Structure formats: structure tokens, C-alpha cells
Amino acid sequence: MRICVLGGDGYCGWATALYLSSKGHEVAIVDNFLRRQWDHELGVQTLTPIQPLAQRLAAWQELSGHAIELFVGDVTDYEFLASALESFRPSAVVHFAEQRAAPYSMIDRKHAVFTQVNNVVGTLNLLFAIREILPDCHLVKLGTMGEYGTPNIDIEEGYIKIEHNGRSDVLPFPKQPGSFYHLSKVHDSHNIAFTCKIWGLRATDLNQGVVYGTVTEECAQDEALINRFDYDDVFGTVLNRFCAQAAVGHPLTVYGKGGQTRGFLDIRDTVRCIEIACLNPANPGEFRVFNQFTEQFSVLELAHMVQAAGRQLGMRVEIDHLDSPRVEAQDHYYNAKHSKLIDLGLQPHYLSDALLDSLMNIAIRYQDRVDAAQFLPQVKWREARNQRTRRNASAAVALSEPR
Amino acid sequence: MRICVLGGDGYCGWATALYLSSKGHEVAIVDNFLRRQWDHELGVQTLTPIQPLAQRLAAWQELSGHAIELFVGDVTDYEFLASALESFRPSAVVHFAEQRAAPYSMIDRKHAVFTQVNNVVGTLNLLFAIREILPDCHLVKLGTMGEYGTPNIDIEEGYIKIEHNGRSDVLPFPKQPGSFYHLSKVHDSHNIAFTCKIWGLRATDLNQGVVYGTVTEECAQDEALINRFDYDDVFGTVLNRFCAQAAVGHPLTVYGKGGQTRGFLDIRDTVRCIEIACLNPANPGEFRVFNQFTEQFSVLELAHMVQAAGRQLGMRVEIDHLDSPRVEAQDHYYNAKHSKLIDLGLQPHYLSDALLDSLMNIAIRYQDRVDAAQFLPQVKWREARNQRTRRNASAAVALSEPR
């Protein structure tokens, strides 16, 4: 089928675009390279040496024989977005094109406002473009498990049946997001649900857990296709950071007690989940929600797993508990349902198998590129102004000397 | 106490500013006159001939001896907003400064995006300004009963205890808003709740019902102080429109069956609710939600009440059922709790008493200013582009001839 991947130059987007292309779908990428710009702003870079998109796409075409079409522009620019959809005419649009880092949204007011405006306006534009140009096109939207927060009851997939004063209804699951970024995804979910109702759009909201790993079958085929591996304090996800830390003998930086429990998944499952959603579209008017993760762990459990993996490789891995920069429960109930994608055929990769092959090996292979100044959290939730860029610059100088 | 009223030149804002001033509070108004601009854009005007704000404020000072301070600017401009708060240093900020009409937000993409960006960014700016300048200042935020939609269970005040799979938690009441405007208020509520949690801000979200009436004790003291009375299809509220229609012998325009049930309140209760919230502030870190309405009616019930009131005045009032321009349930369960403001001392005005004195009398007094072309709905929820301005212009020509 014809699938348009918005944000196809990013971490999940690139892996998804290649996977869909390898499966024989006609794929187009829409991207404005903002993700690469943020690396420059923060003075960080991916552990893996990723190539410019033009070279990535050329390498993929040479290797696979499949061309991926490219539209360069910003989804907050309606005329651009509409013209791209008009030109490519996809059956499904996969929307990754948002600012996706909680710490980035918490730097200060400008970053909070940017994150919410960028994400909300991009999604509103997409909803209007689908309505006006391709009303039958299926929207596959990346949400986050963080929309739910950590309620003291089981988390269902999008909706919950509530019995109250002798009556009952099935209602959207209450949302308690934990950053201005997570809030932007909650705003999106509400906006999308509304347009499914009034315009009969078909949409799937994938409330994704924390993604780990970088190696998919496609990305592994050539050095030019390698995917991002972010381990910094802003865009890095926790498991990637722990592996980078283990690789260079830096203690794993657990925030607080480490009892924070979340859903996780391998990037090889992300790409498969996206295809499953595309191949099984929501019905017209349906706002469908899947919880997209495969296992749940506490942060401390992850640290212990990385410690054990390091031991197998003869490495000594220590664990540090830092004051948490976030405002979040460090010890809480967590039980989130995630059966809908399994029911549609997802066969999960489990972390116990992937840790050595798909994470530690990458971290060790590129250990010379690790910048330890990127490990420590600099953005504090309780502050309204974090000097992320300046403090990082001086921290980098201070920390680079002892190495 | 020192109270800053954002949007103090608007319908609820003006009545509130005068009421608070009359009670001896030190009041400042922040406004950028966008509300007046929208009248020009849509080619409509308030039934009552309101005066420019400078003249309103001069008249109030002369009459009452109380000065109201004025800051002219836009709350989406952070530097302006911060300087106004820095200068006035209020104990409470009452935030009415949002685009508040559902039909306006549904005109087209630009109006939808404008409404959400304007409302969300203004509130984000205010949250950051309070955090940075006056962290103990109490935010009194105008939300809407429309955030809840029409669930098949009782609507609680902000939170609901949910029992699920043998566990329980008190969670935010699920939201099912019915327009891009109502969605913007849901976004605001989530953003405010989060900042109460991370920064310890104190906030009260007033989920207000549909307001009716224009006469408060203060506004009635002088013609120069008269408040807005909007009856047009975009900014007009339903009861005001019905009264204007009755006054000129136009059938009451009920959308669909008229079984749509909502909470309503008299503007004299709006102003009192605001003072009650200010005098009884939320605790630091508390995100408190009050449902601010006094009675619930279906639209058809309101039409029958206006019909009966007209009969008392010797007028013959007919009722028309139009195709609803909205996408909403026309026959549904509705039972919304609203005891918290009563518990704090609110003594409601009831519609049965107010209809003749505070609504019909105003409509009849200004009946020569009624423009019947403003009555009919032109913004349809199922359309992504409504030509509101152009269609209004031709409709005005067409409809003005038979009169």
C-alpha cells in the first residue's frame, strides 16, 4: 500500500520507512530535519554516525531496488503538507513528525510553547488535510504511554468502562501526562478523536512505550543506513543511555529510587506495529487506541539487567542514584494492557534476548564517540528556566578533562 | 484583594471587573480588544450599544469613585503579560482572555488553529508568569461545562473515583469536548493541572455553563457601563438569541430536536462565583475544579420558556427546528453536579425569575438594533471550510429586504 511517513528521518521514522519499503509498500518520507537541528542546539549527537537523508535514501535504493519518495518541509506549513499528500496520495499516513522529548519541552517557556504549538498545529493540519484531500486515508498517529501517567488502577487501551451511581459508559481513559511534551500528545489525542466523530476520519493512536535498540534488519544492511542511537539527557531513552554508560565504564544514572515503571519495546517491534496498524485500518469514524509496548520494567530493573549483561561481557557496571530531575512517583502501581497488537499478529522481541545483541554491541562498537557530558540530567521539572545549552557547554569542558 | 481580570473588556470579563471593583477589590483589566475585532470580521454587533473601554472605565470611576487599572496587550505576548503582572502584583488572576465561541473555532482550519494556539499559549504564558513572578498568586481560570461532553453517567466536579479490577483511584473526569474551542479548554485544564503538580501553583478551573443575561447591578447604573448582549450565530449564546428573536417576531431557532441539555447560569451568578473563588483560594499545589452553573435545561425547554414569557408580554412566539449545524447528541442523559460553589455561599438567580426582567426587557428595549441575518447558523461542524464572512454578507442583503 502507499504509506507516507511524516518525520521519516528520525529515530522511529527512519526504521519504519525502511521496514515498510522492504515489505514492498510504496513509501514517502516527509521531514524538515528539525530533529538534526535540535542536536546542534543542545550540543549533542547520536552515538551512531548517521548519514544525511539524501545519502541514506540513495544507499537504500541501490541496496534494495526500492525508491523512497522525499518531501522536504514542515507539517506546520499547511500548504506544504497538503501539496505533499495531494502529490503522493497515500492510503495511510504515519505521523512521527513531532517534538518527542519530555526534557526538551521542560527546558523553559519557549521550549514548552514550541513543543505544544508544533505538535498540536502539525496534527491539526494533518487532520484538515486528510479531511479535505484524502478523507478515506488512515491516520496512524504516534502517541505515548506517558499520556496515562501512573494511575492506581489498570491502564486499558484508550477507553475504560465506568460504572457510576447506577449507570455506566465507556469513556476515554483519564489522562495524567507528566511533561509539556506528554501533554501535547494528550491534546493531539483529544483533537483526533473529535475529528473522527465529526468528519468520519479513521485513526489509530499508538500509545507507544519507551523504545530501545537501533538495529533493525534493514538498518543493519549497510553502514549508510544506520539508525540514530540517542543517549543524551534530553533525547536519549533510558536503556540506550544505560548501555552507552556501561560501554565506557560510567555508572548507570538511575533517577531517584528507580521504581518508576514504564512500558518498553524493541524498535524492531515498533516498525512491525506500524505495519500491522496500516494493514488493519480503523473503520471510518473510529478513533482506535493501541498500547504499543511489549514488556514493562522499572528503571532499576533495567539497570540491573544492563549490569548483568555487562558482567557477561567481563565489564564492571555500577549504579548511581541521582536526585530525580522530574516530578514523578518513584514507587507506584503499574499494570498496562497491551493485547490488541498481539491479537493482530505482533510477535514481540524480548529485552532479555535483545540486550546483548542489539544494544550493548552497538554501544561498545561506537564507544569512542561517547561524550560523558551528555549523561547527566540538566533539565529540572521544578524549574521554569533551565539553562540547558550553556550549562551543557561548561559541563562538557569540565567533564572532558579527566578522560 | 488585588485581582487582575484578563479579558476584562469582554462579556463575562467586564461584568466581573465592575462587580469586583464595586466590592472594594483593587482591580486591573488586561485586554487587547480582539473580541471587538471579531465582531468586525464577522459583520455582527452586540445588541446593546457598548462603549469603548476607555469611556467605560472613566464612567465607572466617576460613578463609583473606584479606578480600574488598564493594561492593553495580548496574553500570548509573554513580555507584555509578565510586565503587567509584575506591575500590578495581584493576589488572584481571573483568566477570561480566550477565544470562547465554538462556532468561531469551527469556521475553517485557520480559525481552529488560531483558537487552539491563542488559548493554549495564553494560558501557558500565564502559568509561567505566575511561576516566575508571583508563585503564590491564585489562578482562577474559566473552563467550560462543554469539556465533559454528554457522558451517560453523572458528571462530577473535575474528578471521579473509578473502581476497576479490584482497585480504585480518583482520576480526572474523562473529557469529550465538542468543538475545537472546547478542546482548547480541555488542553488548558490538563496544562494547568500539571503545573499545579510540578510547581505547586494554586488554581481553580471554573467549568462554566452557558451564561445568559446582560444586566448586573453595576452595568445597570449607567448607559455607558452597559454590557455586551451577543445574539449572532457565532458568539451569541442560545438564550440571548431566543430573546432577540422573540423581540422582533422571528421564530426561535432550535437546532435539531432541541433535546441537547446543558448547564446554564445568570451573569449575575458568574460574577459572584468569580469572587467566591478568589476569596476562597485553592491550596498551593491544588488544581481545583468547580462546575459553575445553577440549572440545567434542554434547548427546547428554553424555547418553551421564552415562548411563555412572550405570551405574558402579549407577543406571539413561534419555534422553528433547523437542521443542527453541530455534531452532537440531540437526546441524551445529562446530570451534572454543581454543589461546590453553593457550599461556598453562592445564592443562585433562577431563570424563571430573570427571563422577563433581565433578558426579554433588554431585547425589547434594543429591538431596533436586531439584525435578523445574524440568527441563522452558517458554520457547520461537518464542513472543514465554512465561508462565514462571505455568506453572511449575502445573507444580510437577502434577509434585510423583506423587513
Interface residues (C-beta under 8 A of the other chain):
Chain A: Y78 R109 A112 V113 Q116 V117 V120 V121 L124 N125 F128 R131 E132 P151 N152 I153 D154 I160 I162 E163 H164 N165 R167 S168 D169 L171 P172 F173 P174 K175 Q176 P177 G178 S179 F180 L183 V186 H187 H190 N191 A193 F194 K197 I198 W199 V327 Y333 W381 R382 A384 R385
Chain B: Y78 R109 A112 V113 Q116 V117 V120 V121 L124 N125 F128 R131 E132 P151 N152 I153 D154 I160 I162 E163 H164 N165 R167 S168 D169 L171 P172 F173 P174 K175 Q176 P177 G178 S179 F180 L183 V186 H187 H190 N191 A193 F194 K197 I198 W199 V327 Y333 W381 R382 A384 R385
